[in-house]
């Protein structure tokens, strides 16, 4: 049993064969999926996917790339929507992206704060995207955790080991994607070896970032198996041990999800 903790099943890449994609995931042993929201206007379609499949959960949030589309988003809006849907188990993805900087940094921070406040109110975990923004991300997390603790996962982790340890110290989980399988991802691989197993999740972030040996192709949840195999090898444990631990971790973090 494995959980793809982060995928985007509503994206156009899956519009022609979503049912086959979900079927292949089940056949590969990916028992549960979480399809992630990046814009408020896609939330209805995401909920429909989750409601139509017993083994699929979803999130609610605005990606930092799209922050300028919702510059005045209030935490109360997120709270109301999330609490009114039983399969919405997390908030995000949200966070800071200074690599592409598709949205103004100040607006990214403003929306990140709205998501954090919603997480503090609802007790739903935050799904965090951070790229080239380690200092601001950890400063905000440390400050807000001190004010009112909340749970969180750093999704598709590619940051420094030092940043990872700071997040772990705050109680965050870390999710590993197919990037870890890339030949040049040696620093990330060393981090995966070092981070505690009881705080790791696995994901695809599909349709992006297909792991080796599917790199360059459309990613899909079934390939979470390849991520899990690679992480198990890095941790020098069996796939079964890795699967049990990451699945348990998922349900310990996303407490609203029902097995």
C-alpha positions in Angstrom: 0.0 0.0 0.0 1.3 3.4 -1.0 -0.1 6.9 -1.0 0.6 9.5 -3.8 0.4 12.4 -1.4 0.5 15.1 -4.2 -0.8 14.9 -7.8 -2.9 17.1 -10.1 -5.6 14.9 -11.6 -7.7 17.8 -12.8 -5.0 19.1 -15.1 -5.6 18.9 -18.9 -2.9 16.3 -19.2 -5.3 13.7 -17.8 -8.6 14.9 -19.4 -8.7 12.1 -21.9 -7.8 9.1 -19.7 -8.2 10.0 -16.1 -10.1 6.8 -15.3 -7.3 4.7 -16.8 -4.7 6.7 -14.9 -6.5 6.0 -11.6 -6.9 2.3 -12.6 -3.2 2.0 -13.3 -2.3 3.6 -10.0 -4.4 1.0 -8.1 -2.8 -1.8 -10.1 0.6 -0.4 -9.1 -0.3 -0.5 -5.4 -1.0 3.2 -5.0 -4.0 2.7 -2.8 -4.7 6.4 -2.0 -4.2 9.7 -3.9 -4.5 13.3 -3.0 -5.2 15.6 -5.9 -4.0 19.1 -5.1 -5.6 22.5 -5.7 -3.6 25.4 -7.2 -6.4 27.9 -8.0 -9.8 28.5 -6.4 -11.6 28.3 -9.8 -10.5 24.7 -10.2 -11.7 23.6 -6.7 -15.1 22.4 -7.9 -13.6 20.1 -10.5 -11.1 18.8 -7.9 -13.9 18.0 -5.4 -15.8 16.2 -8.1 -12.8 13.9 -8.7 -12.4 13.2 -5.0 -16.2 12.6 -4.5 -16.3 10.2 -7.5 -13.5 7.9 -6.1 -13.4 6.4 -2.7 -9.6 6.4 -2.6 -9.0 10.0 -3.6 -8.7 13.0 -1.3 -8.2 16.6 -2.2 -6.8 19.9 -1.0 -7.8 23.6 -1.3 -5.4 26.4 -2.0 -3.7 28.9 -4.3 -0.2 28.2 -5.7 2.3 31.0 -5.2 2.5 31.3 -9.0 -1.2 32.2 -9.1 -1.2 34.5 -6.0 -1.9 37.6 -8.1 -5.2 36.1 -9.3 -6.5 36.1 -5.7 -4.6 39.0 -4.1 -7.3 39.6 -1.5 -8.0 35.9 -0.5 -9.1 35.8 3.1 -8.4 32.9 5.5 -12.2 32.8 6.3 -12.9 31.8 2.7 -10.5 28.9 2.9 -11.8 27.9 6.3 -15.5 27.9 5.1 -14.8 26.0 1.9 -12.5 23.4 3.5 -14.7 22.6 6.4 -17.8 22.1 4.2 -16.3 19.2 2.2 -15.4 16.0 4.0 -12.7 14.9 1.5 -10.8 18.2 1.6 -8.0 17.2 3.9 -5.3 19.8 3.5 -4.7 23.5 2.6 -2.5 24.4 -0.4 -0.4 24.1 -2.2 0.8 27.4 -1.0 4.1 29.0 -0.2 6.8 31.1 -1.9 8.5 30.7 -5.3 11.3 33.1 -6.0 12.7 31.1 -8.9 10.0 31.9 -11.5 8.5 34.7 -9.5 5.2 34.7 -11.5 3.6 36.6 -8.7 4.9 39.6 -6.7 6.7 38.4 -3.6 4.7 40.6 -1.2 1.4 39.1 -2.6 2.9 35.6 -2.3 3.6 36.3 1.4 0.2 37.7 2.0 -1.5 34.6 0.6 0.9 32.3 2.4 -0.2 34.1 5.6 -3.9 33.6 4.7 -3.3 29.8 4.2 -1.4 29.6 7.5 -4.2 31.3 9.4 -6.7 28.9 7.9 -4.5 25.9 8.9 -4.3 27.3 12.4 -8.1 27.6 12.6 -9.1 24.4 10.8 -6.3 22.2 12.1 -5.8 20.9 8.6 -2.2 20.6 7.5 -0.5 23.0 5.2 0.9 21.8 1.9 3.9 24.0 1.2 5.7 24.8 -2.1 9.0 26.6 -1.6 11.6 27.3 -4.3 14.6 29.6 -4.0 12.9 31.1 -0.9 14.3 29.2 2.0 15.1 32.1 4.3 11.6 33.8 4.0 9.8 30.4 4.2 11.5 29.3 7.4 11.3 32.8 9.0 7.5 32.8 8.4 7.1 29.2 9.6 9.1 29.7 12.7 7.2 32.9 13.6 3.8 31.5 12.9 4.5 28.2 14.6 5.5 30.1 17.7 2.3 32.1 17.7 -0.1 29.2 17.0 1.3 25.8 16.0 0.0 24.0 12.9 1.0 20.9 10.9 2.6 21.1 7.5 4.4 19.2 4.7 7.1 20.5 2.5 6.0 19.0 -0.8 8.4 18.0 -3.6 11.4 18.7 -1.4 14.5 20.0 -3.2 15.8 22.5 -0.7 19.0 22.3 1.4 19.5 19.7 4.1 19.8 22.5 6.6 16.4 23.9 5.6 15.0 20.4 5.9 16.3 20.0 9.4 14.8 23.3 10.4 11.4 22.2 9.1 11.7 18.9 10.8 12.4 20.8 14.1 9.1 22.6 13.6 7.3 19.2 13.3 6.9 19.4 9.5 6.9 16.4 7.2 8.9 16.2 4.0 7.6 14.7 0.8 9.9 13.2 -1.8 9.1 13.3 -5.6 10.7 11.7 -8.7 13.4 14.4 -8.6 15.2 12.2 -6.1 15.7 9.6 -8.8 17.5 12.0 -11.2 21.2 11.3 -11.6 22.3 14.8 -10.7 20.2 15.0 -7.6 23.0 13.8 -5.3 22.4 16.5 -2.6 18.8 15.6 -2.4 19.6 11.9 -2.2 21.9 12.6 0.7 19.1 14.5 2.4 16.7 11.6 1.9 19.2 9.3 3.5 19.5 11.6 6.5 15.9 12.5 7.2 14.0 10.3 9.6 11.7 7.8 8.0 8.8 8.6 10.3 8.5 12.1 8.7 8.7 11.2 5.0 5.9 11.0 2.4 6.2 10.1 -1.3 4.5 11.8 -4.2 4.5 12.2 -8.0 3.5 15.9 -8.5 2.1 14.4 -11.7 1.8 15.3 -14.5 5.2 16.8 -13.9 8.6 15.3 -12.8 8.3 11.7 -14.0 10.9 9.6 -12.1 13.5 7.5 -13.8 12.9 5.4 -15.9 10.0 7.5 -17.2 11.8 10.8 -17.2 10.6 13.0 -20.1 7.2 11.4 -20.2 3.9 12.5 -18.7 4.1 11.6 -15.0 1.1 9.8 -13.4 0.3 8.4 -9.9 1.3 4.8 -10.8 4.9 6.0 -11.0 4.8 6.8 -7.3 5.9 3.2 -7.0 9.3 4.1 -8.7 9.8 6.9 -6.2 9.1 4.6 -3.3 11.4 1.9 -4.6 14.2 4.5 -5.0 13.7 6.0 -1.5 13.6 2.5 0.0 17.0 1.8 -1.6 18.4 5.1 -0.3 17.2 4.3 3.2 18.4 0.7 2.9 15.1 -0.8 3.8 12.5 -2.9 2.0 9.8 -1.4 -0.2 7.3 -2.9 2.2 8.8 -1.0 5.2 8.9 2.2 3.2 5.3 1.8 2.0 4.0 1.1 5.5 5.9 4.0 7.1 5.0 6.6 4.4 1.3 5.5 4.4 1.1 5.7 8.2 2.8 9.1 8.1 0.3 10.4 5.5 -2.7 9.5 7.7 -1.0 10.8 10.9 -0.5 14.2 9.1 -3.8 14.3 7.2 -6.0 13.4 10.1 -9.2 14.2 8.2 -8.5 11.4 5.7 -10.3 8.2 6.4 -8.7 4.9 5.3 
